[in-house]
Amino acid sequence: MNIKPLDDRVLVEQFEEEEKVGSIIIPESAKEKPRMAKVIAVGTDEELQELVKTGDTIIFSKYSGDEMKVKDKEYLLVSRGDILAIVE
């Protein structure tokens, strides 16, 4: 199944980050979700397509986007306004 975002949305896959604090184990439920992600697909907005490309790494706002799960992979649909930066 292919997902093609519409308008000013970007489909991203969040990075899994390891968090170690000495010998303390932090449970999954207490960890914050990462705010960096790899762009999987870019929406149909022409201006957005000039800024963000498939494969780019972005930083997005906390608590933004709509979560979805496709074939055991988790993705996030993020609006253009929630993208804070592109990592180069």
N, C-alpha and C positions, 0 to 999 in steps of 0.2 A: 504494500500500500504506500503510495506517495502522498505527501501532504504539501499543498501549495498554499501558503498564507495569502490572504487578500489585503488590499489597501496598504496601510502603513504598519503591518505586523511582520515580525521576524520569528521564525521557528528556531529555537536554540536547544542545545543539550548542555546541561550544567555539568561542571567538573566535579568529580568526587575528590574532596580534600581530606587528607589524614590529619587528625588533630591529636597531638600528644602533649600532655602536661605532666611532666615528671613521671611518677608512677601512678597517677590518678587516671582512672578510666572514665571517659566522658560518655554516658549513654547516648545512643542515636537520637533519642527524643529531646535531649538537651542541646544538641548541636544546632547551630544556625545553618540554614541552607546557603550554599555558595552564591555569590553575586556575580561571578564570572561564568561565561558560557561560550561555547563554540556555535557559530551560526550554521544551521543546516539548510535553511531556505529563506529567501527574502520575498516579501510581498510584492504586489503589483504597482505600488507607488513609484513613479520614475525617479523622483528626487531621493527617495530612500535607497533605490538601487544604485545610485551614484555614490552614496556614502558607505553603505554596508554591502559586503560581498560574502558569498558562501565561503566558509572556512575561516572567516575573521573571528577574533576573540573580542567579546564585548563585556563591558561592565554595565549592569542595569540596577535600577532602583530596588530597594528592599521591598518585599511584599508585592511585587508587580508580576503581571503575567497570569496566564491561565494554564494550569497543569493538565497534561494529557499523557496517557500511556498507550503505546502502540507496539505490539509484539514484544512485550516485556521490557521495553525501553521507555524511559520517562523523558518527556519533552516539555517545553514551556513556550507559549505564544506570547511574545512581548511586543507592546506597542512602541512606535517610534519615540514617543514622548518619555518613555521609561528608560531608553538607552542613554546612559550618561557618558560613555566614552568607548572608543575603539582602541584596543591594545595593539601597538605596532612593535 
